[in-house]
Amino acid sequence: MNSKFVKGYTAGILGLVISLMIACSDSKNDSPDFDRTTLLTDMADHLIVPQFTRAQTDIHALHAAITAFTAGVTAENLEAARASWRTAHSSFQYVNSFNFGPGGAEGAQRTMVEEIGVFPVDVTLIEEKISTNTFAMTDAKRATRGLLTIEYLLFGPDAGEDKIVAAYASQNRRDYLTAVTDHLQTYIDAVTASWKGSYRTAFVSNNGTDVGSSTSLLYNEFVKSYEILKNYKLGLPLGVLAGQIQREPEQVEAYYSGYSLQFIKAHYQSAVNIWNGTAADGTDHTGFKQYLQEVAGGPELIATTEQQLAVIQTALNAIPETPPLSVQIASDDAMAKVLTLHDELQKNTRYFKSDMSSRLGIAITYSSGDGD
C-alpha cells in the first residue's frame, strides 16, 4: 500500500496532469529588458550546481559511512552513519526545488523528490523486501527507498542503539541498506553530472517565459517545493489537509530520527535563497526578487513578501528544538506554535504563487488543489 505522502504528493503536487492556468488576466511580462539569461546563469552557477555538488559529496560520505557500518556493525559505526545521514538529508533540502531537467520525470522514473525523498516510508513493504531478499530499486514502490528509507533503517522503529545493532545480524538487512544507499548515490551522481555537463548550457539558453522554458520550470518547481513544505511537512501531520479529521504526528518528515524541524528550517531557507538569489557560499546574486524589481507592481510585491517572510521566520524560530516535532504536534499546547507556522506559510502562498505569476507573466503549470 502506498504511503499517504505518495498519494497526496502525486495527486496534489507532482503527479497531476499539467494544465495551463493563467493566474490573472494581466499576466503579462512588463519587463522585456530584464536579462533572464543572468538570472538563469546565476541560478545554475551559484545555486543549483554548487548545491547538487554539495549534496553529492555528502551522499558519498553517507555511502562510505554505511559501507563501514555494514562491514562492522557496532554502535560507533551506527552513530557515524546516522551523523552522515543527517548531513546528507540536510543538503538535499537545498536541491529539492530543482525537480526538473535531470531531476525530472522520464519514462517510468518519477521526479527526484519522488524517487529519493518520499515520506513517510512504507515500513511494512520495507520489512517485506528485507525478509524476501527483494532489493529492486526501480519498481513503483518508491516509499521503500531513498533518504527517508535509510533514516528508518538507521533510526527505527526503535531508536535504541542496541536493538538496531542487533537487527543487523541479518545479512538481508545489511544487504538492503547497502542496496538503498547504492541507488541513492547512483541517482545523485547522474543528476549532478548532467547539471555540470550539457544541461547547464541548455538551461541557461532557454531563457523565455513560456511553458517549458527554464524560467517557467524554475519558478513552478520553486512554488511547488514551497507548497510541499507547507502542505506535507506541516499540514499533513497537523491534520489540516482536505479529508483529514485529526492530527497525524507520525507523518512528519524524519519521524524516526526526530530531526523534522531541522529539515523544515533548511527547506525554508532554500526557498528564501532562491527568492533572494543567495548562493551556497552566502554571496548575493540574481533571484526572483531582483526579477520582480524590474516589473510593474514588483517593488510593492517585494515589500509585502519580505514582510511576510520575516513573520514566517519569527514563527519558525518560536518552535523549540526539543522535544521532536511529532511530539509537539501531538500536544494540544505545543502544537499551537507549529500551526501558527503553517498558517503564516499559507499567507505567503498567494505572494509566491498567484501574485508573482501575474507580475512576471509566468503561467502556473500545475494544480496543487490548494485553492490559491
Salt bridges, closest charged atoms under 4 A:
ASP30 OD1 - LYS28 NZ 3.90
ASP45 OD2 - ARG200 NH2 2.78
GLU79 OE2 - ARG86 NH2 3.55
GLU114 OE1 - ARG110 NE 3.47
GLU115 OE2 - ARG142 NE 2.96
GLU115 OE1 - ARG145 NH2 3.15
GLU127 OE2 - ARG173 NH2 2.90
ASP139 OD2 - LYS129 NZ 2.89
ASP139 OD1 - ARG145 NH1 2.87
ASP158 OD2 - LYS163 NZ 3.09
GLU161 OE2 - ARG82 NH1 3.89
ASP182 OD1 - HIS63 NE2 2.52
ASP189 OD1 - HIS60 NE2 2.70
GLU221 OE2 - LYS224 NZ 2.89
GLU227 OE2 - LYS230 NZ 3.80
GLU227 OE1 - LYS353 NZ 3.60
GLU248 OE1 - LYS4 NZ 2.27
GLU253 OE2 - HIS89 NE2 2.84
GLU253 OE1 - LYS233 NZ 2.97
GLU306 OE2 - LYS289 NZ 3.50
GLU321 OE2 - LYS265 NZ 2.44
ASP332 OD1 - ARG247 NH2 2.45
ASP343 OD1 - HIS342 ND1 3.45
GLU344 OE2 - LYS347 NZ 3.21
ASP355 OD2 - ARG350 NH2 3.19
ASP370 OD2 - LYS230 NZ 2.35
ASP372 OD2 - LYS230 NZ 3.70
